[in-house]
Amino acid sequence: MLGASGYAGRELCALIQRHPALQLSFATANEQRGQTVHAAGRPVTFVATEDAPLGDAELVFSSLPHGASREWVDAARAAGARVVDLSADLRPGNGREGVPYGLPELTRSEVRGAAVVANPGCYPTSVLLALAPLIERDLVAEGSAMIANSASGVTGAGNTPKREYLFGEVAEDYRAYGVGNTHRHLKEMRATLERLGSTADLVFTPHLLPVTRGILSSITVELKAPLGDAMEPWRQRFAGEPFIEVVGAPPRLRDVAYRNAVQLHALPLTGTARPMLLVFSAIDNLVKGAAGQAIQNANLMLELDETAGLL
Ligand SMILES: NC(=O)c1ccc[n+]([C@@H]2O[C@H](COP(=O)([O-])OP(=O)(O)OC[C@H]3O[C@@H](n4cnc5c(N)ncnc54)[C@H](OP(=O)(O)O)[C@@H]3O)[C@@H](O)[C@H]2O)c1
């Protein structure tokens, strides 16, 4: 495990420790190297990245920052390991195309048995699973814009100290950031939506929510025609998916916290001239948005039960 001392990395260490078929072979840190922490009740001592015995692992998770991850993914591959990269470095739209994108509910057949997988970003997981059923069935109005407002808990920013994430800056406040359609996750979302056949624009505005974990996305979509049953596209598309829950009311973060789950809900908007839907999607950014999804991908790559260690 590379980048094990970060928020996503620590979550992943705990999931590995509890997994019935995986063992943590090593855990790296940069500034936190040498420290011992507890993951799922067991001690983990962080080693320097350069000292990681990459060849000892059948599969390496890289939870390094984007930009720093790519070279270590290549090093792990050269040492013979499969790799799940949690950073943005290998994701679609980020300059290294052809690597399977690990959003199993949309790309399962590409992930199964793969040597390298790009684990999706937290916001893209939330937005793409909400939009895919509409796009795949060509239900979105031509020339329209899909407008996604997403709010994330502060662990989404990682645990490297930054002034803007101090308690005094975040608590009892709520603000947008990355405004004007500039957030770096847009590349990955656009590339994936285009691949699904979307021609609509995507407008994405992230917000910082003063909770530790969770992302709630509220997405407005204009349809070609009204739907008789607003939730039917999700119920039909995700029937039998172990980690997708199509729910009867707008989801709450507490219903997905600490779980590898996505809760989805949709309803028609009233009072609009054209038919519009409001779609809600809730995930835990550190689980389905990062470490849990990484385990889901690893299970598929290693041909284990996809749900192993996650239910
Ligand atoms: N947080 C989330 O919700 C989330 C969700 C999806 C994906 N991700 C992705 O997962 C990755 C990790 O995110 P995070 O939030 O866990 O970040 P983080 O808390 O800042 O952790 C980053 C990790 O990388 C290590 N590191 C930093 N710079 C390094 C370098 N130059 N060389 C080697 N190791 C270095 C850090 O070690 P030290 O702390 O010891 O310095 C730490 O272990 C990122 O690529 C992020 O985009 C995060």
The ligand as an SDF file (V2000), in Angstrom:
LIG
                    3D

 48 52  0  0  0  0  0  0  0  0999 V2000
   -9.6420   11.8010    0.2290 N   0  0  0  0  0  0  0  0  0  0  0  0
  -10.5450   11.3570   -0.6220 C   0  0  0  0  0  0  0  0  0  0  0  0
  -11.7670   11.4470   -0.3640 O   0  0  0  0  0  0  0  0  0  0  0  0
  -10.1350   10.7320   -1.9330 C   0  0  0  0  0  0  0  0  0  0  0  0
  -11.1400   10.1540   -2.7110 C   0  0  0  0  0  0  0  0  0  0  0  0
  -10.7960    9.5780   -3.9330 C   0  0  0  0  0  0  0  0  0  0  0  0
   -9.4790    9.5920   -4.3510 C   0  0  0  0  0  0  0  0  0  0  0  0
   -8.5320   10.1880   -3.5860 N   0  0  0  0  0  0  0  0  0  0  0  0
   -7.1640   10.1690   -4.1170 C   0  0  0  0  0  0  0  0  0  0  0  0
   -6.3730    9.3310   -3.2910 O   0  0  0  0  0  0  0  0  0  0  0  0
   -5.0470    9.8590   -3.2060 C   0  0  0  0  0  0  0  0  0  0  0  0
   -4.7450   10.0970   -1.7430 C   0  0  0  0  0  0  0  0  0  0  0  0
   -5.6800   11.0410   -1.2330 O   0  0  0  0  0  0  0  0  0  0  0  0
   -5.7650   11.4120    0.2960 P   0  0  0  0  0  0  0  0  0  0  0  0
   -6.9440   12.2650    0.4430 O   0  0  0  0  0  0  0  0  0  0  0  0
   -5.6320   10.1900    1.1330 O   0  0  0  0  0  0  0  0  0  0  0  0
   -4.4530   12.3170    0.4330 O   0  0  0  0  0  0  0  0  0  0  0  0
   -3.5280   12.5660    1.6820 P   0  0  0  0  0  0  0  0  0  0  0  0
   -4.3250   12.3740    2.9290 O   0  0  0  0  0  0  0  0  0  0  0  0
   -2.8640   13.8740    1.4580 O   0  0  0  0  0  0  0  0  0  0  0  0
   -2.4500   11.3870    1.5840 O   0  0  0  0  0  0  0  0  0  0  0  0
   -1.4320   11.3620    0.6160 C   0  0  0  0  0  0  0  0  0  0  0  0
   -0.5160   10.2010    0.8880 C   0  0  0  0  0  0  0  0  0  0  0  0
    0.6070   10.2420   -0.0110 O   0  0  0  0  0  0  0  0  0  0  0  0
    1.8170   10.4450    0.7330 C   0  0  0  0  0  0  0  0  0  0  0  0
    2.6560   11.3660   -0.0440 N   0  0  0  0  0  0  0  0  0  0  0  0
    2.4280   12.6820   -0.2710 C   0  0  0  0  0  0  0  0  0  0  0  0
    3.3820   13.1910   -1.1010 N   0  0  0  0  0  0  0  0  0  0  0  0
    4.2120   12.1510   -1.3870 C   0  0  0  0  0  0  0  0  0  0  0  0
    5.3870   12.0190   -2.1750 C   0  0  0  0  0  0  0  0  0  0  0  0
    5.8840   13.0630   -2.8620 N   0  0  0  0  0  0  0  0  0  0  0  0
    5.9850   10.8100   -2.2340 N   0  0  0  0  0  0  0  0  0  0  0  0
    5.5140    9.7530   -1.5640 C   0  0  0  0  0  0  0  0  0  0  0  0
    4.4050    9.8140   -0.7770 N   0  0  0  0  0  0  0  0  0  0  0  0
    3.7620   11.0000   -0.7050 C   0  0  0  0  0  0  0  0  0  0  0  0
    1.3960   11.0050    2.0620 C   0  0  0  0  0  0  0  0  0  0  0  0
    2.3630   10.7150    3.0480 O   0  0  0  0  0  0  0  0  0  0  0  0
    2.5650   11.6870    4.3430 P   0  0  0  0  0  0  0  0  0  0  0  0
    1.1950   12.0600    4.8050 O   0  0  0  0  0  0  0  0  0  0  0  0
    3.2770   10.7780    5.2830 O   0  0  0  0  0  0  0  0  0  0  0  0
    3.3810   12.8500    3.8890 O   0  0  0  0  0  0  0  0  0  0  0  0
    0.0920   10.2140    2.2770 C   0  0  0  0  0  0  0  0  0  0  0  0
    0.3760    8.8820    2.6500 O   0  0  0  0  0  0  0  0  0  0  0  0
   -5.0340   11.1550   -4.0340 C   0  0  0  0  0  0  0  0  0  0  0  0
   -4.5060   10.9030   -5.2980 O   0  0  0  0  0  0  0  0  0  0  0  0
   -6.5050   11.5340   -4.1060 C   0  0  0  0  0  0  0  0  0  0  0  0
   -6.8050   12.2720   -5.2660 O   0  0  0  0  0  0  0  0  0  0  0  0
   -8.8250   10.7330   -2.3780 C   0  0  0  0  0  0  0  0  0  0  0  0
  1  2  1  0
  2  3  2  0
  2  4  1  0
  4  5  1  0
  4 48  2  0
  5  6  2  0
  6  7  1  0
  7  8  2  0
  8  9  1  0
  8 48  1  0
  9 10  1  0
  9 46  1  0
 10 11  1  0
 11 12  1  0
 11 44  1  0
 12 13  1  0
 13 14  1  0
 14 15  2  0
 14 16  1  0
 14 17  1  0
 17 18  1  0
 18 19  2  0
 18 20  1  0
 18 21  1  0
 21 22  1  0
 22 23  1  0
 23 24  1  0
 23 42  1  0
 24 25  1  0
 25 26  1  0
 25 36  1  0
 26 27  1  0
 26 35  1  0
 27 28  2  0
 28 29  1  0
 29 30  1  0
 29 35  2  0
 30 31  1  0
 30 32  2  0
 32 33  1  0
 33 34  2  0
 34 35  1  0
 36 37  1  0
 36 42  1  0
 37 38  1  0
 38 39  2  0
 38 40  1  0
 38 41  1  0
 42 43  1  0
 44 45  1  0
 44 46  1  0
 46 47  1  0
M  CHG  2   8   1  16  -1
M  END
$$$$
